[in-house]
């Protein structure tokens, strides 16, 4: 699990806080007896008092929000209320910028929790059969509950805070729940839809098919989409589901991010997690464009095509009547999960192996192109900055810093992996030669045990020829170098978000940020 590096985006903050076990996370049940004060401008600390996530800057209301209690919450057979339904797996949180709803309230938020994890153990969160946590083209149960919450909260807002807007945010499954709920609101209560402010979503699939299945016209879908902004990771299978059409033709305003790492959805550092979002100078996630790391746009489309092709192969193998999202979840889980759908082991393994290889090829190619793009454009940025002025100069400097930061992290990670691989290869080669030597001696002296051979020939005993201490020291040195480069890159990204302040302070400002980054970075490792 990787968390946001900082709290610079209010929507990402709220979407992350909706999950359990996150920095500044909301209660597992949205039933606090009174409003809860939360300040995202302050650092989030772990149990040891160390910094987990740095406080945000330039946040609305200086980062202060209030989690409102769910007064409808009851506990009988299972936990249930307007914002919580344990049986349906639904959890949402109503947040305001004032302690109570009143005429001074300007912004309110509904944060919808997605599924708690992505793994083969939690396929019930994904598989669209009898389970309520589902990604299908149907109007899913959680969305119906979210719609009821929207209708109720808008009623309260109109009565108590007529000047306020209700913004919606969510991640993963929470994106589909949010959009379907908002779309249903527009379809049934168009006047209430005016109370909706922004709908900002992270790592979610395109929902156009489901909205049409719900009965919305193309005109209605377009109207709802005007308020919806997506931030999706090009290397994440969830983000790229149903996204084969050009991005500008997809539902809402789709932004493909420039992630921190080149990783897959189920990697230890997951492309589906919040830690992959880099915040730009305007406290929005850093996104790709035709003029800025376009390889990310291409990679996203390639992954979307791969998902669709893989689904088609499963269907061609005789599995029908199963949604694309079910197959996607199964593909992410491993080839044995495909057998559960009814495929033979051989067919399942062939489809899964091809999917995994193509998936990795897409990421590797994007990595290669990202390095090439940086190598080509960093000098170009430097030249353009010399002749630019005003806001254009600031924007160019920001983009240059982002390129340098990303390029440094890519190369440092590569170096660490190369050192680890070289040491592993060398150890494997030496072990092979030792085994061959022992076998040769044993062929001549078959009555000797291995321990007797290594006693007579100490050079055939691995600890005598391979120093584990030196191996670990070398790996640690590479990791330390990578950490230092990551610290430097993190400082550059922080400068991006505070460029005017750093400009005014010059070298002193940079050194201050660097020292702060080192302290915080060490605490988060």
Buried (B, 14 or more C-beta within 10 A) or exposed (E): EBBBBBBBBBBBBBBBBBBEEBBBBBBEBBBBEEBBEBBBBBBBBEEEEBBBBBBBBBBBBEBBBBBBBBEBBEEEEEBBBBBBBBEBBBBBBBBBBBBEBEEEBBBBBBBBBBBBBBBBEBBBBBBBEEBBBBBBBBBBBBBBBBBBBBBBBBEBBBEEBEEBBBBBBBBBBBBBBBBBBBBBBBBEBEEBBEBBBBBBBBBBBBBBBBBBEBEBEEEBBEBBBEBBBBBBBBBBBBBBBBBBBEBEEBBBBBBBBBBBBBBBBBBEBBBBBBBBBBBBBEBBBBBBEEEBBBBBBBBBBBBBBBBBBBBEBBBEBEBEEBBBBBBBBBBBBBBEBBBEBBBEEEBBBBBBEBBBEBBEEBBEBBBEBBBEBBEEBBEEBEEBBEEBEEEEBBBBBBBBBBBBBBBBBBBBBBBBEEBBEEBEEEBEEEEEEBEEBBEEBBEEEEEBEBEEBBEEBEEBBBEEEBEEEEBEEBBEEBBEBBBBBBBBBBBBBBBBBBBEEBEEBEEEBBEBBBEBBBEBBEBBE
